[in-house]
């Protein structure tokens, strides 16, 4: 193996796509995936690669310094791709300290181990962040890499703090770092507390489709496999100390997206044209709900040659098809059965 690469949070939604991408594309890399396997971490996401020779899973918490020190000492990683994070805004409102612990303390624990055990001139520490650190936009404009940070939720505040620590370690300790801030991802294996899989799951089960406020909030949507390609590009070709914004150039009001999901899913299920739209239910708006996010991806397109390949129509259709074809996966994650199964299976890593 030419390179040992650590990917954190690789059993989660985006992480599992990144792990699969690197394992399948780079047979000369050993990919070590560390994940705590909380509610959103699911090894069923990686069944197709779990036995490949260039892949290894470690169950663990990035805040556990002794474990992290042991891993870095053993593997002398040439690269770290850091995705492990608590990421759901609603959960951050209920329990902010959990987000501080994982997103801030966990990141600093990794940075310290990287500084101590890796060749900081050649090894890369790549931190994956979110567009939510920039706050919110009005009807016009987009976030650029120089937009001032203005987080409005405990989640985005914790991610902003972790971004600042990564940048500070670059300046203070000369670590070779990259940061990217992405827009909302969608695609297969997305945990059904997030908008798109929640709506698909509720349509399948004839449950209400909850929409915050009037559904006027706007998000930019990025297909997760395009994001994995962008992460590959930034990891290998990005410049030391630089930040890259990654977006889909694909803005939708929440209510319009929900209606589109209803129509597409009804078509695939053979339902009447308005059967699922009747399930739309407006609920009290989320506290501190940002009005609009939009990403300007011109820097990564111009400097690194990346651009989204999958149209929203194609990506959304493929996503709905995946959930319709993987109802057992949906049942497992909504019931929580996968947590007890994999926790027992990987007790030895605890």
Secondary structure, DSSP 8 states (H G I E B T S, - for coil): --EEEEEETTTSHHHHHHHHHHHHH-TTEEEEEEE---TT--GGGGTTTTT-TTEEEEE--TT-HHHHHHHHHHH--SEEEE------HHHHHH-HHHHIIIIIIHHHHHHHHHHHHS-TTT-EEEEEEEGGGG----SS--B-TTS-----SHHHHHHHHHHHHHHHHHHHH---EEEEEE-EEESTT--TTSHHHHHHHHHHTT--EEEETTS--EEEEEEHHHHHHHHHHHHHH--TTEEEEE--S-EEEHHHHHHHHHHHHHHHHT--TTTTGGGEEEE---TT---B--B--HHHHHHH-----S-HHHHHHHHHHHHHH-HHHHHHHHHTHHHHHHHHHTGGG-
